[in-house]
Amino acid sequence: MKKKILVLLEDMVEDSEFLYPYYRLKEEGFDVVSAGPVQKTYQGKGGMKFKPDWSFDEVSTETYDAIVIPGGYAPDRWRRDSAIIDFVKKHYDEGKLIASICHGPWLLISAGIVKGKRVTAFHAIKDDLINAGAIYEGKDTEEDGNLLTSTNPQTMLPMMKRLVERLHGA
């Protein structure tokens, strides 16, 4: 059975942090979908335009093998949406993989799932992670249980490689 992956989308997402995971995971043969809060065209931080496959309401009752949370300023919007926060927490509690890039861990903080976990992110939110109880060492990537995190578009490459390995059962 094909593994199902959800990549979140919102205005001001870091363009490459949405595009690369979305297409890289499709390239691996996974069933990958994107979802934004509503079905509309979103503009990335770099100016690209993206239309999600689904609205969040259309996928919110599904269970995915992994969720990818890109960075940019989009995570600050997702963390204001209790349905998205609850969705991420539920997947974490079920042991599903969550990959988060750059500012994406803001959503992990709001979901209350970073305490005592090794988590990395863009250095500007390190204090937020530390204050939420995460173990932050400033590494390019971190893997702690079902959480995989990276600091920026360049460091998401090894994180994505590890996500693919984990999804393939390695």
C-alpha positions as CSV (number, residue, x, y, z in Angstrom):
1,M,0.0,0.0,0.0
2,K,1.3,3.5,-0.9
3,K,2.3,5.7,2.0
4,K,0.3,8.9,2.2
5,I,2.1,12.2,2.8
6,L,0.5,15.6,3.5
7,V,2.5,18.8,2.8
8,L,1.0,21.9,4.4
9,L,0.5,25.1,2.3
10,E,-0.3,28.7,3.3
11,D,0.6,32.2,2.2
12,M,4.2,33.2,2.8
13,V,5.5,29.6,2.8
14,E,9.2,29.4,1.9
15,D,8.8,28.4,-1.8
16,S,11.6,25.8,-2.0
17,E,10.6,24.3,1.4
18,F,7.1,23.5,-0.1
19,L,8.2,22.5,-3.6
20,Y,11.1,20.3,-2.9
21,P,9.4,18.0,-0.4
22,Y,6.2,17.9,-2.4
23,Y,7.9,16.7,-5.6
24,R,10.7,14.7,-4.0
25,L,8.2,12.5,-2.2
26,K,6.1,12.1,-5.3
27,E,9.2,11.1,-7.2
28,E,9.6,8.3,-4.6
29,G,6.1,7.0,-5.5
30,F,4.3,8.1,-2.4
31,D,0.8,9.4,-2.4
32,V,1.5,13.1,-1.8
33,V,-1.1,15.8,-1.4
34,S,-0.9,19.4,-0.4
35,A,-3.5,21.3,1.7
36,G,-4.1,24.9,2.7
37,P,-6.7,26.3,5.1
38,V,-9.0,26.9,2.1
39,Q,-9.0,26.1,-1.6
40,K,-7.4,29.2,-3.1
41,T,-4.1,30.2,-4.7
42,Y,-1.4,30.9,-2.1
43,Q,1.7,33.1,-2.7
44,G,5.0,31.9,-1.4
45,K,7.5,34.1,0.3
46,G,9.6,34.3,-2.8
47,G,6.6,35.2,-5.0
48,M,5.7,31.8,-6.5
49,K,2.0,30.9,-6.6
50,F,0.7,27.5,-5.5
51,K,-2.8,25.9,-5.6
52,P,-3.3,23.2,-3.0
53,D,-4.6,19.8,-4.0
54,W,-7.2,20.1,-1.2
55,S,-8.5,22.4,1.5
56,F,-7.5,21.5,5.0
57,D,-11.2,20.6,5.8
58,E,-11.1,18.0,3.0
59,V,-8.1,16.2,4.5
60,S,-8.5,16.8,8.3
61,T,-10.2,13.5,9.0
62,E,-7.5,11.5,7.1
63,T,-4.5,9.8,8.6
64,Y,-1.2,10.3,6.9
65,D,2.1,8.4,7.2
66,A,3.9,11.7,7.4
67,I,3.2,15.4,7.5
68,V,5.7,18.0,6.1
69,I,5.6,21.4,7.6
70,P,7.5,23.9,5.4
71,G,8.9,27.1,6.8
72,G,8.7,30.8,5.8
73,Y,6.1,32.8,7.6
74,A,3.3,30.3,7.0
75,P,3.9,28.4,10.3
76,D,2.9,31.6,12.2
77,R,-0.5,31.4,10.4
78,W,-1.0,27.6,10.9
79,R,-0.3,27.9,14.6
80,R,-3.3,30.2,15.0
81,D,-5.6,27.5,13.6
82,S,-6.7,25.0,16.4
83,A,-7.8,22.4,13.8
84,I,-4.4,22.3,12.2
85,I,-2.7,22.3,15.7
86,D,-4.9,19.4,16.8
87,F,-4.3,17.5,13.5
88,V,-0.5,17.7,14.0
89,K,-0.7,16.7,17.6
90,K,-2.9,13.7,16.8
91,H,-0.4,12.5,14.1
92,Y,2.4,12.9,16.5
93,D,0.6,11.0,19.3
94,E,-0.1,8.2,16.8
95,G,3.6,7.9,16.1
96,K,3.4,9.2,12.5
97,L,6.4,11.0,11.0
98,I,6.5,14.8,11.1
99,A,9.2,16.7,9.1
100,S,9.5,20.4,9.8
101,I,11.8,22.9,8.2
102,C,13.0,26.4,9.2
103,H,10.2,28.2,11.0
104,G,8.0,25.1,10.8
105,P,8.7,24.1,14.4
106,W,6.6,27.0,15.5
107,L,3.6,24.7,14.7
108,L,5.3,21.9,16.7
109,I,5.6,24.3,19.7
110,S,1.9,25.2,19.4
111,A,1.0,21.5,19.2
112,G,2.9,21.0,22.5
113,I,5.1,18.2,21.1
114,V,8.7,19.6,21.5
115,K,9.2,19.3,25.3
116,G,12.3,17.1,25.9
117,K,12.8,16.5,22.2
118,R,15.9,17.3,20.1
119,V,14.6,19.9,17.7
120,T,16.3,22.3,15.4
121,A,15.0,25.3,13.4
122,F,16.0,28.6,11.9
123,H,18.1,30.2,14.6
124,A,15.6,33.1,15.0
125,I,13.2,30.8,16.8
126,K,15.7,28.9,19.0
127,D,14.5,30.8,22.1
128,D,10.9,29.8,21.3
129,L,12.0,26.2,21.1
130,I,14.1,26.4,24.3
131,N,11.2,28.1,26.2
132,A,8.9,25.3,25.0
133,G,11.2,22.8,26.6
134,A,12.9,21.5,23.4
135,I,16.6,20.4,23.4
136,Y,18.1,22.9,20.9
137,E,21.8,22.5,20.0
138,G,21.8,24.5,16.7
139,K,22.5,21.5,14.5
140,D,21.6,21.6,10.8
141,T,19.2,18.6,11.2
142,E,17.8,16.7,14.1
143,E,15.9,13.4,14.4
144,D,14.1,12.5,17.6
145,G,11.6,9.7,17.4
146,N,9.0,10.6,14.9
147,L,10.2,14.3,14.6
148,L,12.6,15.3,11.8
149,T,13.7,18.9,11.7
150,S,16.1,21.1,9.7
151,T,17.2,24.7,9.8
152,N,16.8,26.0,6.2
153,P,16.4,25.0,2.5
154,Q,20.0,23.7,2.2
155,T,19.7,21.5,5.3
156,M,16.3,20.1,4.4
157,L,18.1,17.9,1.8
158,P,19.6,15.5,4.3
159,M,16.4,15.7,6.4
160,M,14.4,14.7,3.3
161,K,16.8,11.8,2.5
162,R,16.2,10.5,6.1
163,L,12.4,11.0,5.8
164,V,12.4,9.0,2.6
165,E,14.5,6.2,4.3
166,R,12.1,6.2,7.2
167,L,9.1,6.0,4.9
168,H,10.7,3.1,3.1
169,G,11.1,1.4,6.4
170,A,14.9,1.9,6.9
